[in-house]
Amino acid sequence: MTSDTFIDPLPLWAVLLGTILLGLLVGELGFRLGRFWQRSTHSNKEGSVGAMAAATLGMLAFLLAFVTSMAATRFDNRRALVVEEANAIGTTFLRAGFLNQPLRGEARTLLAEYVDIRLAAAQDSSLLSQTLARSEQIQIALWLQVEQMHSADMAASGVDLYIEALNGMIDTHTKRSVAVTSSRLPGELWLGIYGVAMLTMLLVGLQNSFGECRNWVSLVVLVTVFALVLTLIVDLDRPTQGLLTVSQQAMMDLQALIKGVMP
């Protein structure tokens, strides 16, 4: 189960369209507030509104750059963990050859299933919870085999290498599970981004109200650019869905290798 934020239920197109509409609405509100202020005070002097709008735009740009870096780092970490896990499982599978039959065949059958279900979850996010539960069941079954070998005085140098690889595979599973389910941008950060952005659009609309003619083009371009960048960040932050997905090529190569080795 991934940690959800208020923005997660929305598809990417809804995030993009909703952000554009919200930004234009707030910009229009700022414009109307500015015109109301001018009528009430009989003054059309812009004062420091332009400077404040420029300052908030700079702050918004800095905030977006910072959050983009955070999301990109998490994305790269998830991608690296796929390769790390594929290597850990592959090493465990190969070192299972040190085991005597029937434990060798049982271990490799479980490892083959382990790869299959993890690839299936990567292709269908609805299987994530089920896959995590089954993965942990397989890990327990493999570890019980290790305990059985030691209780039967079957431990040898090669078996010790297998145990080391199995332990590394379990550790990598934990790191990847945390990266997918918990390492997300917090909901409070999203609220902060939207808060700063909407205050910026309000000031831009207020600034536009002091001009002789309304500059719709600049507002539409500004809001659209912000919405596109924000949608990109949302996509990077979603580990199991979206347009920017982590490549599973390393796991697919491992799956092909295991199928070639298994009888």
C-alpha positions as CSV (number, residue, x, y, z in Angstrom):
1,M,0.0,0.0,0.0
2,T,1.6,3.3,-1.1
3,S,1.4,6.4,1.0
4,D,-1.3,8.5,-0.6
5,T,-1.6,12.3,-0.9
6,F,-4.7,14.4,-1.8
7,I,-3.4,14.6,-5.4
8,D,-3.0,10.8,-5.9
9,P,-6.6,10.0,-6.9
10,L,-6.4,12.3,-9.9
11,P,-5.0,11.1,-13.2
12,L,-2.3,13.2,-14.8
13,W,-4.6,14.8,-17.3
14,A,-6.9,15.9,-14.5
15,V,-3.9,17.3,-12.5
16,L,-2.8,19.3,-15.6
17,L,-6.2,20.6,-16.6
18,G,-7.3,21.3,-13.0
19,T,-4.1,23.3,-12.2
20,I,-4.6,25.4,-15.4
21,L,-8.2,26.2,-14.5
22,L,-7.4,26.9,-10.9
23,G,-4.6,29.2,-11.9
24,L,-6.7,31.1,-14.4
25,L,-9.5,31.4,-11.8
26,V,-7.2,32.9,-9.2
27,G,-5.6,35.2,-11.8
28,E,-9.1,36.4,-12.7
29,L,-9.8,36.9,-9.0
30,G,-6.7,39.0,-8.6
31,F,-7.6,41.1,-11.7
32,R,-11.1,41.8,-10.3
33,L,-9.7,42.7,-6.9
34,G,-7.3,45.1,-8.5
35,R,-10.1,46.8,-10.4
36,F,-12.3,47.0,-7.3
37,W,-9.4,48.6,-5.4
38,Q,-8.9,51.2,-8.1
39,R,-12.6,52.1,-8.1
40,S,-12.7,52.3,-4.4
41,T,-9.6,54.4,-3.9
42,H,-9.8,56.3,-7.3
43,S,-6.2,55.4,-7.8
44,N,-4.6,53.5,-10.7
45,K,-1.0,53.6,-9.4
46,E,0.6,50.1,-9.4
47,G,2.9,50.8,-6.5
48,S,4.9,47.8,-5.3
49,V,2.6,45.2,-6.8
50,G,4.9,44.5,-9.7
51,A,7.9,44.0,-7.4
52,M,5.9,41.6,-5.2
53,A,4.7,39.7,-8.2
54,A,8.3,39.3,-9.5
55,A,9.5,38.2,-6.0
56,T,6.9,35.6,-5.7
57,L,7.5,34.3,-9.2
58,G,11.2,33.9,-8.3
59,M,10.2,32.1,-5.1
60,L,7.9,29.8,-7.0
61,A,10.6,29.0,-9.6
62,F,13.0,28.1,-6.8
63,L,10.4,25.9,-5.1
64,L,9.6,24.1,-8.3
65,A,13.3,23.5,-9.0
66,F,13.8,22.2,-5.4
67,V,10.8,19.8,-5.6
68,T,11.7,18.6,-9.1
69,S,15.2,17.7,-7.7
70,M,13.6,15.7,-4.8
71,A,11.2,13.8,-7.1
72,A,14.0,13.1,-9.7
73,T,16.3,11.7,-6.9
74,R,13.5,9.4,-5.7
75,F,12.9,8.2,-9.3
76,D,16.6,7.5,-9.9
77,N,16.8,5.6,-6.6
78,R,13.8,3.4,-7.6
79,R,15.5,2.7,-10.9
80,A,18.8,1.8,-9.3
81,L,17.0,-0.5,-6.8
82,V,15.5,-2.5,-9.7
83,V,19.0,-3.3,-11.0
84,E,20.2,-4.0,-7.4
85,E,17.4,-6.4,-6.7
86,A,17.8,-8.2,-10.0
87,N,21.5,-8.7,-9.2
88,A,20.6,-9.9,-5.7
89,I,18.0,-12.4,-6.9
90,G,20.3,-13.6,-9.7
91,T,23.1,-14.2,-7.3
92,T,20.8,-16.1,-4.9
93,F,19.5,-18.2,-7.8
94,L,23.0,-19.2,-9.0
95,R,24.2,-19.9,-5.5
96,A,21.2,-22.2,-4.9
97,G,23.2,-24.6,-7.0
98,F,25.3,-25.3,-3.9
99,L,22.3,-26.9,-2.3
100,N,21.5,-30.6,-2.4
101,Q,18.4,-31.9,-4.0
102,P,15.5,-31.5,-3.5
103,L,16.2,-28.2,-1.7
104,R,18.0,-26.9,-4.8
105,G,15.0,-27.4,-7.0
106,E,12.6,-26.0,-4.4
107,A,14.6,-22.9,-3.9
108,R,15.0,-22.1,-7.6
109,T,11.3,-22.7,-8.2
110,L,10.4,-20.2,-5.5
111,L,13.0,-17.7,-6.8
112,A,11.5,-18.0,-10.3
113,E,8.0,-17.3,-8.9
114,Y,9.5,-14.4,-6.9
115,V,10.8,-12.7,-10.1
116,D,7.5,-13.4,-12.0
117,I,5.3,-11.8,-9.3
118,R,7.5,-8.7,-8.9
119,L,7.4,-8.1,-12.7
120,A,3.6,-8.6,-12.7
121,A,3.3,-5.9,-9.9
122,A,5.5,-3.5,-11.9
123,Q,3.1,-3.9,-14.9
124,D,-0.1,-3.7,-12.8
125,S,0.0,-1.5,-9.7
126,S,-3.2,-3.1,-8.3
127,L,-1.2,-6.2,-7.6
128,L,1.3,-4.4,-5.4
129,S,-0.1,-5.3,-2.0
130,Q,-0.6,-8.9,-3.0
131,T,2.9,-9.1,-4.5
132,L,4.5,-7.7,-1.3
133,A,2.7,-10.3,0.8
134,R,3.6,-13.2,-1.4
135,S,7.2,-12.0,-1.7
136,E,7.6,-12.1,2.1
137,Q,6.0,-15.6,2.2
138,I,8.6,-16.8,-0.3
139,Q,11.4,-15.2,1.7
140,I,10.2,-17.0,4.8
141,A,10.0,-20.3,2.9
142,L,13.6,-19.9,1.6
143,W,14.9,-19.0,5.1
144,L,13.2,-22.0,6.6
145,Q,15.1,-24.1,4.2
146,V,18.3,-22.6,5.4
147,E,17.3,-23.4,9.0
148,Q,16.5,-26.9,8.0
149,M,20.0,-27.3,6.4
150,H,21.7,-26.1,9.5
151,S,19.6,-28.3,11.8
152,A,20.5,-31.3,9.7
153,D,24.3,-30.4,9.8
154,M,24.3,-29.8,6.0
155,A,26.0,-26.4,6.2
156,A,29.1,-26.1,3.9
157,S,31.2,-23.2,2.5
158,G,29.0,-23.1,-0.6
159,V,25.8,-23.1,1.4
160,D,27.2,-20.2,3.5
161,L,27.6,-18.2,0.2
162,Y,23.9,-19.0,-0.6
163,I,22.8,-17.8,2.8
164,E,24.8,-14.6,2.3
165,A,23.1,-14.0,-1.1
166,L,19.6,-14.8,0.3
167,N,20.2,-12.3,3.2
168,G,21.2,-9.6,0.6
169,M,18.1,-10.3,-1.5
170,I,15.8,-9.9,1.6
171,D,17.6,-6.6,2.5
172,T,17.2,-5.3,-1.1
173,H,13.5,-6.2,-1.0
174,T,13.0,-4.1,2.1
175,K,14.8,-1.1,0.5
176,R,12.8,-1.3,-2.7
177,S,9.5,-1.8,-0.8
178,V,10.2,1.4,1.2
179,A,11.1,3.3,-2.0
180,V,7.8,2.3,-3.6
181,T,5.4,2.6,-0.7
182,S,6.8,5.3,1.6
183,S,9.4,7.4,-0.2
184,R,7.0,9.9,-1.6
185,L,6.7,13.7,-1.5
186,P,4.6,14.6,1.5
187,G,1.1,16.0,1.1
188,E,2.1,19.1,3.1
189,L,4.7,19.9,0.4
190,W,2.0,19.8,-2.3
191,L,-0.2,22.1,-0.3
192,G,2.8,24.5,0.0
193,I,3.5,24.4,-3.7
194,Y,-0.2,25.2,-4.6
195,G,-0.4,27.9,-1.9
196,V,2.7,29.7,-3.2
197,A,1.6,29.3,-6.8
198,M,-2.0,30.6,-6.3
199,L,-0.7,33.6,-4.3
200,T,1.6,34.2,-7.3
201,M,-1.2,34.0,-9.8
202,L,-3.3,36.4,-7.6
203,L,-0.5,39.0,-7.6
204,V,0.0,38.6,-11.4
205,G,-3.7,39.1,-11.9
206,L,-3.6,42.1,-9.6
207,Q,-0.7,43.6,-11.5
208,N,-2.6,43.1,-14.8
209,S,-5.5,45.2,-13.5
210,F,-3.3,48.3,-13.4
211,G,-2.6,48.1,-17.2
212,E,-4.6,49.9,-19.8
213,C,-5.3,46.6,-21.6
214,R,-5.7,43.1,-20.2
215,N,-2.8,40.8,-20.9
216,W,-4.5,37.4,-21.1
217,V,-1.6,35.8,-23.1
218,S,1.0,36.2,-20.4
219,L,-1.3,34.8,-17.7
220,V,-2.3,31.8,-19.8
221,V,1.3,31.0,-20.7
222,L,2.5,31.4,-17.0
223,V,-0.3,29.2,-15.7
224,T,0.3,26.5,-18.4
225,V,4.0,26.4,-17.8
226,F,3.5,26.0,-14.1
227,A,0.9,23.3,-14.6
228,L,3.2,21.3,-17.0
229,V,6.1,21.4,-14.5
230,L,3.8,20.4,-11.7
231,T,2.4,17.5,-13.7
232,L,5.9,16.3,-14.5
233,I,6.8,16.3,-10.7
234,V,3.6,14.4,-9.9
235,D,4.5,11.8,-12.6
236,L,8.0,11.4,-11.2
237,D,6.6,11.0,-7.7
238,R,4.2,8.1,-8.7
239,P,6.2,4.9,-8.4
240,T,3.8,2.5,-10.0
241,Q,1.8,4.5,-12.6
242,G,2.2,7.4,-15.0
243,L,4.0,8.2,-18.2
244,L,7.5,8.2,-16.6
245,T,7.9,4.6,-15.3
246,V,11.0,2.8,-14.0
247,S,12.5,0.4,-16.5
248,Q,12.2,-3.3,-15.5
249,Q,14.6,-4.5,-18.1
250,A,17.0,-5.9,-15.6
251,M,14.3,-8.0,-14.0
252,M,13.1,-9.1,-17.4
253,D,16.6,-10.2,-18.4
254,L,16.8,-12.1,-15.1
255,Q,13.4,-13.8,-15.8
256,A,14.7,-14.9,-19.2
257,L,17.9,-16.3,-17.7
258,I,16.0,-18.3,-15.1
259,K,13.6,-19.7,-17.7
260,G,16.7,-20.8,-19.7
261,V,18.2,-22.6,-16.7
262,M,15.1,-24.1,-15.2
263,P,14.2,-27.5,-16.6
